[in-house]
Amino acid sequence: MKTHIGFCGFSYHTKGYYSNDNTKLTGYLVRLQTEGYCEALINKRKFEIKKGDLLLVKPGDYYDLHIEGNQKSGDYHLFCEGCWVDEWWERSVKPTVSRIDLDEKILSLWRNLIIEQRRPTSEKDHELSQYLLQALLVSLERAVNDVAPTVRRPYPVTRMMRYIEEHATSGLKVEDAASHAGLSVSRAVHLFKSNVGKTMIEYVQEIRLSSAINQMKYTSMTLEHIAHNSGFGTYPYFHRVFKKKYGMSPGEYRKKE
């Protein structure tokens, strides 16, 4: 059994909820608080779960959830097991509670997995469910590692890096990345350079060049189209940046490849 999903869904409570299960979990429970707050009891230890908190509970643990009647609480949840999930759990530290960004990419993966699990048995694609599960858990692992104290760079820098990676090929401004991390432009520029070893613009160009190279290798698009598609805007600007980096024009590089 590579993976098995016991349940996967979204809950929104407005009238209170209380689970009182004295049995040990047989699989892994993954729960992301998206609205409101609640209390979780893990092995008799109480945790106050707030918006953005990811709860990870392993097999053999005791788990109870408590939501007061006057509280509102929304969460995505997942119960799974299998040898791949065991390997995923063991390869990095999994804190019981981590505060992560409510990233739309993660929520989209979760929603797609929920939809697939809702299909009638005869219509389910188990291979697709397995890949969605793996993509979701790996994405959550990255989100946890990004905010972990062991990460060498400050979390605001990681937030800027992730923002740049997502928006580099579109209209991206330094001000946007700084605002995303809750920093002034001057503070963001200094913090980024001192921790990453390059400026934000250099990081943007690195991502744009990587995108352009992949398109030159694997598509038949014109260089003008690739320049626009990679975020450079115009071919002359793309040509200038590319030649400075690689010592040859984009056209020469394409012929060589």
Secondary structure, 3 states (H helix, E strand, C coil): CCCEEEEEEEEEECCCEECCCCCCCCCEEEEEEEEEEEEEEECCEEEEEECCEEEEECCCCCEEEEECCCCCEEEEEEEEECHHHHHHHHCCCCCCEEECCCCHHHHHHHHHHHHHHHCCHHHCCHHHHHHHHHHHHHHHHHHHHHHCCCCCCCHHHHHHHHHHHHHCCCCCCHHHHHHHCCCCHHHHHHHHHHHHCCCHHHHHHHHHHHHHHHHHHHCCCCHHHHHHHCCCCCHHHHHHHHHHHHCCCHHHHHHHC
